[in-house]
């Protein structure tokens, strides 16, 4: 039996996934002879334009099915399509069901086709690598003496203390408790980071700002004094490079802090700034409803005044030849992650990319987008992040959600479908450098998410609750399964500091606890080191194909394949042993994790996994 259309099968669509501009693509509709078809059509719409109804060409027969074909090429953009046909029984539509399989119905959705610029490239140095995300204040404190640290910060003496969650607790309040982690501390721990297989460190904001998260930038041209100096950043970049590790920074350009040299509501920076001086050179950077107290702020948070990124002065300040982007890249930084990229206008995204690539053609541009970035609509506009003139990559929340849902009891079919949705919609260049995280500074710790369904709704209750021994034991089993999936899917796994050591915690601020030096779960750390070694040793992770094999209720298996090797990954989320059927060649493969298959059957332990490699 054939479906009318399956966008993930090359029988129907000559190339899986997105296509390059000018690339020829063939689409094939199969309709049974019993349908008594007269004519068939493709209904094709470029986003924002009218639908074209194009007659399909009758072609081959397939076991009682007639093929109707369309062949063409596309300009850069986003397209949507479905099919229709006329018959002796009437007129019908063929649309997509929830798994993108065609069915005769006018109630399904249209297929998406992403067409990216043929000249779109992403950095090769990151492919096959591993990102390590660090919240700088909480990773490691070198003890290096700091200069000009503001006196209105609470410096915590106890490294193991839980982050402060109370908003009104004197000097020691939410976002104002600092632990003293610094750039020199990261530098001292580079050998440990390298032992995990890391090729890129992503640093949460490091510029001067008056909160421990530093997303309220005070001065884009200065390193926060508690983190060190520009000299320390240069040293970190240089020492990391010796170990094959690159540094990328967090760029927060949709807003500044109200306590900044640019806005200066608190008066920390004298009498200047847009809030205090209506003639300030920064006045046009902000949108005042009525100056000075009524202004637009990020999500209504008055301490985060929004910037007007389209203003030429601001754009030049960030993206110009002597702007923020290029200045810090000249110090050794290799790329940027853009905070709330979906809240930045296209004009500045275009110019940020140009600035990065002008400074270093291999520079990396990563955007924070929580949804499918290929068809995202924000502020009423369809975004073009992945068409070739903006982002290299995005934070891959769809993969993270798919992994967590599956490991916590979900369906393997749903998991595979969610993965294929992204792989189908994103350009291959993007897929190869996707940031595949499981946890970040914005989410609960992955161990907590996988250990318990209990999620207190207020910070007081979250502060008091700890995982039980039984919960932690289950969570670690699930975490290992999740990590195996994360490390073997297309893209780049991103490890949030401390996840490899068993750090737990609910959302902000508890997910931002310090790294537990001397109190790590050593067995878990060694497991992550082994995963990192597997990535280093296998080129298939750079650009290898993703091939689903098994998508069961509890078990799943897939391959990664390139011209030289096939790598099998099998997962069993059940609490009892499962046997899965795998290709016979893996009977003689190299077992990296798990058991060896026998006669095409693989035993997978409860909450277990296997990784097996064969040469083609």
N, C-alpha and C positions, 0 to 999 in steps of 0.2 A: 504493500500500500504506500502511495506517495501522498504527501501533503501538497496543497496548491503552491505553497511557497514556504521556504525556510531560509531566513537571511543569514543563518550561521552554517549553512551547508553549501559547499561550492558547486553542487549540482544546480542550485538555484541562483547563486550569486557568485560570480567568478573569483571574487576576493573577499575574504572575511574582514570585517571591520571598516575603518575609514580608508579613504582613497586620496591620492595626491591630485592636485589640479592638473587637468590635461590627461590624466591616466584613463585608459579605456576600461570600462566596466560593462559586463554582460549580466543582465537579469533575466531569469527564466521562470515563467509561470507554467505549472502543470495542471491540466484540467482533464477529467475523465471523459471518455467518449460518450458515456451515458448523459453527460450534461448537455449534449447536443449544442455545442458552442457555435455561434456564428462569427463573432469578432471579439477580440480581447484587447484591453487597453491598460496602460500604466497612467495613473493620475499622479503627477509629479509637481511638487511645489517647492520652489526655493523660498526660504524663510522670509516673510514680509512681502512676497510677491503673489501673483495670481497662479492658480493651479492650471497646469497644462495637461490635456488629455491626449495621449499619444498612442496611436494604434500599434499593437505588437505584431511581430512577424511570425506567422505559423512556421514551426520547425519540425524537429524529430518527434517520433512516437516512442513512448516508454511503457511497455506492458499495459497497453490499454489507455495510456495517458498521452495527450497531445501537448507538446511544448510550444509556448508563445514567448518570443524573445524581444528584448530591448537591448541595444548596445549603444553606448555613448560615453562622453567624457563631460566633466563638470568644471565650472569655475569655483574658486575658493568660496566656501560658504556652508551653510547648513541646509539640508534638504529633507523633505518628508514625502513619502510615497505610499500608495496602495494600488490595488488593481481592480478592474471591473470587466465584466463581459456581458455580451448579449447572447441569448439562446432562445430556443423554441419554447422555453418555459418562462421567459421573462428576462429582466435585467438584474444583475447581481454584483455585489462588491466582495473582494477578498481583502480582509484586513488582518491585523496581527492580534493573537491572544496574549496572555500574560507572559508566555515564554517565547514570544516573537515568532510563533508558528502561524502560518496563514490558515484562515478558515473563512468559509463563505458567510459573511455577516457584514452589515454596515455599522455594527456597534463596537467593533474592535478599534485599536489605535493604529495609526499609520507608522510605518517603519521610518527610522531615522538614518540618514546617510551624512556623515561628516566628510567634507572635502577640504583638506588643508593645503596650504601653499606648498608647491613642489620643492621650494628651497628651504623649507622648515627643517631645522636640525636642533638636536639637544646634545649636551656635553657627553662625550664618550667616557670621560674619566670617572663618572659616577656610576655608569652601567655595571651591574654585577656587584656593587658595593654595599655599604652599610652606613646608615646615619645614626649618630648618637646625639640626642637632644639634651642640653644642659640648661637648667635654671641656675644662673651663675652664683647667686647668693647662697645656694644650698648644696653645692657639689663638694668643694674642699677649700678650706681656709689655710692659706700658706703661713699666716702670722706676720706677713710683710707689713711694715709700718705704712700707714696711709696718711696722705696730706689733705688738708682742707675738707675734712668730712663735716657736713652740717651737724650742729649740736642738737637738732630736734629729731634725731633718729634714735630708736631704742636698739642698742647692740646687745644681743643675747649672749650670755656667757656659757650657757649649756647647749652644746651642739645637738644633743638628743632631744631637746625640748620640742613638744608639739607646736606647730605654728599657731600664732595667736589668731583666734577667730572672733573675738569681741571687737565691735567697732568703736566702742567708747570705753577704753580701759587706760586712760591717761596716755603717757608716751608709748607704752607697750600696747598698741592697738592693731587691729587688722591692717595689714599692708605696711605697717611701720616698724615691724620687728625684723631685724637684720641679724644674720648669723656669721657674716664675714667671709663667705666664699668669694674667691677672687680669681682673676685671670692667671696669676702666678700659681695658684693652687691647681687650676686645670693643667697648666704646663707641667707641674710636678707629677701629675697623675697620667700623663700621656702614655707611658709604658703600659699601664693597666688598660687604658682605653684601646690602645693598639692590640692588646692581647684578646680583645673581644672581636677583632676583625674589622674594626671601624675604618672607614675611608673618608668620612665627612663628619665634622662636628657642627651642629646647628645650635647657636647660642641664642637664648631668649635675650631681650634687649639689654645692651650694655652701656648705653649713653646716659649721661647725667639725667637723673629723674628723682623725684621725691616720693617714691614708694618702692617697696622691695621687688615688685614685678617689673617696674620701669617701663610700663606701657603708657605712661604719662610723661613723654619726653620733655625735658627742660632745656637741653642744649644738644643738638645733633652733632656738634663738632667736638664734644668732649666726652671722654670715658668717665663714667661715674667714679668719684674718688674712692668709694669703698671697694671697687673692683680693681683699681690700679690706675695705670696711665696708658697713654698711646704707645709708649715704649714697651709696656707689658704686652699689649696686643700684638705688636710687631714680633716680639720674641715668641709668643704663642704660635703665630702663623708660621714662623720660620722653623721652630722646633717640631711642630706638627708635620710640616712638609717633609722633614727628614724621615718621618715614619709613614709617609704615604697618605697623610691625612690633610684634608682641606678644611677651611673654616668658612662658614656662612653666618651672616648676621640677620637679626630680626629688624625689619624696617617698619616703623609705625608712622605712617604719613597721613592717615585719615583724620587725625586729631593730634593735639599736643596736650601737655598738662596746663592747667590754669596757672600753676606755679612754675612758670618757665620764662626764659629770657624773651620769648616771643609774645606772650600774653600778660604775664606778670601781675596777676590779680592779687597775689599775696605781698607784693612789694619786695620780694627777696632780691630782685635784680635792679633796685634803684627806682627811678621815676619813669623809666621807659616802658615799652611794651604796649600792645594794642588796647589793653584794658585801662591803662593809666594815662596814655597819651593818644589823643584822637589823631594826631599828626604822625604817629609812629610809622616807620617804614613797614611794620608788620600789620598795620591796621587792615589792609586789604586781604590779608590771609584768612580773616575770620568774618563770619556773617553775623552782624548785629541787627537785631530787630529794632532796638533802641539802645544806643551806646550810653553807658558801658555795661549795665547789668543784665540786659535782655539779649542773649545771644544763642545761636544754635550750638548744641553740644551733642557729643556722641551718645546715642540712646538715652538722651535726656539727663546725662550725668554731668552736672555743672562743672566738675573739676576736669572735664575732658572737652574743651572747646573744639568744635569741628573746624578743620581747615577747608579753604576753598581752593581745591587742587588745580582748577583751571586758570587761576590767576597767574599770569606770566612770571611774575617775580618769584612766587612759590615754586612753580614748576622748574624754573631755572635754578633755584636754590637747591632743589633735590636732584635734578637730572642733568644740569648743565655740565660743561667741561670741567668746571671747578666746583661742581655740586657735591652734595653729601654722598651719593652713590659712588662716584668715581674717586672721591677723596679717600674713602676707607678701602676701596679696592687697591689703591696705590700703596696702602700700608700692608698688603698681603692677603686681604680677604678675597675669597674666590666666588662669592655669590651672596644672594639675599633671599630671605623669606619675607613676603609681604603680609603683614597683619591685615585682616579683613579686606582681602583683595577685591571682594565683590562690592565693597563700598568705595572703591577708587574709580574715577571715571576713565574711560578708554584712553583719553588723551595722555594722562600721566602714565598709565600702564605702557602705552606705546613708547613713551620717552624713557621710562625706566629700562625697558629692554634695550633700547638703542644705547643708553649710557653704559649698561653692563657689557654689552657686546663690543662697544667701542674701546672700552678699557681692557677687556679680555674676551676674545671670541669664544673661549671655553667657560666663561662665567655662567653661573647657574642662577635661574630665576624661578623661585617656588612661590606659589600663592596659597593663601588660606581660603579654601572654598569647601564648604561642608557637603554640598550636594553634587550631582552629576555636573561636572564643569563644562561639558560639551554643549549643553543646552540650557544652562542657567539663565534665568531672567532676574535681574535686580533693578529696582527703581524703574520698572516698566520697560526696560530694554533687554533684548537678547544679547548676552555677552559673547565675545569672540576670543576667549582666553587661549584656546588651543588650536587656532587656525594658522598660527605661524608667526604672528607679529607681536605676541604678548608673552605669555608664560611658557616656561619649559615644562613645568610640572605643577601639581597641586597636592595638598594633603589629602590622602585617599580615605576619607571617612566612609564611603560606601564599602570598601574592602574591610575596614575595621568592624563596621556593623555586621557584615556578613559572617566574619570569623567568630565574633562574640556570640551572635545568635545561634550559630551552628554548635559551637562547643558547649554552650549552655543548654543544649537540648533540642536544637533545631533540626531541620530536615536537610540532608545532603543535596537533594534536588534543588531546594531553594538556594542553598549556598552556591552551587555551581552556576545557577541562573544569574545570581547577583554579580558573580565574577564576570561572566560572559557579557552582561549588560555593559560594564565598563570597558572591557576589551573590544567590544563591538563599536562603541561610540567614540573612543579616544584614538587619536593618531598613534601609530606604533612608536613614533619617536617619544611621545609623552609617556606611553605605557612603560617604556624601558627605564624611565627615571621617576616613576610615581613614588611619592613618600608614603610607604605602607606602614603606618603606625598602629599600635593597639591602645596606647595611652599617650596623653600630652599634658601640659600644664593646665589645660582647660577641662579635663575629664577626670573622673575618679580613677584611682590606680587600677590597672588591669587586674591585679591579683584580687582586689576587693570585688570588682565586677564579676569575676569568675567564681568567687567563693560563696557568695550569699545573695539571696533575694531581698534581704532586709536593707532598706535604704531610708534612714531617717530623713525627715523633711526639713529639719532646722539644724543650724550649725551646733547648737548646744548638744543635741542628741548625737550628732555625728562625731563631735569631739569625744564623747564618753564611750562610744562603742568600739570594741576591738574584735577582730575575728577570733572565733573559738578555735581550738586545736583541730577539731573535726572539719570546720570550714576551711581552715588554712590548708589542711592536707588535701581536701578535694580541689581547692583552688590551684594548688601547685600542679596537680595532675592535669587539670584543664589548661593551665598556663603553658605547660610544655607542649600540649597538642596545638594550642593556638600559635605558639612561637614557631613550631615546625611549619605550619601553614603559612604564617607571615613570612618566614625566611625562604620559602620555596615558590611563592606566587610571582608572576611577572611584576617588575618594579623593584624598589629598594626598601628593604625593611628599615624602620626607624625605631630605635630603642630609647625610651625615655629613662634618663639616668635613674638607677635604683630599682627599676623593674626587674633587672637581672639579679638583684640581691634580695628580692622578696619584700620590698617596701609596700605597705598597704596604706589605705586612706581614701576617704570619700572625696568629693569635689573641692574646689578652691575654698580655703587655703590648704586643706589636709593632703591633697595630692602633691603639694610642693614642699614636702618634708625634706630634711637633709639626707644625704647618702649615709648609710649606716656603717661607716668604716669601723672594722673590727667586730661588727655584729651581723655581717652578711650571712645569708644562707649560702654557704660555700658550695654545696652540691648544685644549687641552681646556677650560681655563677659559672661553674665548670660546664654545666649543660649549655649555657649560652656561648661559652668559648668554643665548644665543640661545634655548635651551629655556625658560628662565625668562620671556623676553619673549613667547614663544608662549603660555604659560599666562596671562600678564597680559592679553594681547590678545584672549583667546577665552573668552567667558562659558560656552561649552558645557561647560567643565571643572567648573563648579560643580555642576550636577545633571543633566548630559546622559546620555541612555541609552547603554548599551554594546551594540553590535550586531555579533556575529561575522559575517564575510563568508567568509574563507578559513582553513581549518585544515589545511594540508598537512603533509607530513613535515618540510620545512625552512622553508617560507614561511608567513606568516600575514597576515591583514588583518582590520581591524575598523573600525567607525565609532563616533564619539561624536555624538549628535544631540540638539538641543533644538528649540524652536519656530521658531528663526530660521536655524540653520546645521547643516550636516553636515560633519564633519571625518573624513577618511579617514587611517588609519595602516596602512602596509604594511611588513613586515620580511622580509628575506631573510638567513638565517643561513648559507646555502651560501657556498662560496668561489668561486662562479661566478655570472654574471648569471642572473636568473630573471625570467620574465614572468608577471604575475598578472592575472586578470580582475577588473575593478572596475566599478561602476555608471557608465553613460555620462556622467552629469552632471559627473563629475570631470574630464572632458576640458577643460572650460572653467573649472575651479576655480583658486584662488590657490595656487600651489606654495610651501609654507613650507620644505620639505626635499625633495630628490630630483628626479625627472623628472616631466614632464607626461604623463599617459596619452594614448594615441591610439586612437580607436575602441574604447574600453573595455579596452584592454590597457596595463598599466603595467610599464615596465622598472625593475627594482630591482637596483642594483649588488651585487656580491659583498660580504657582510657589510654590506649597505646597508639603507636605509630611506627612506620617503617620508611626508610629511604634507601633505595637500591639503585645502583648505577651499572649500566652496561655500555660497552663500546659498540657502535654500529658496524 
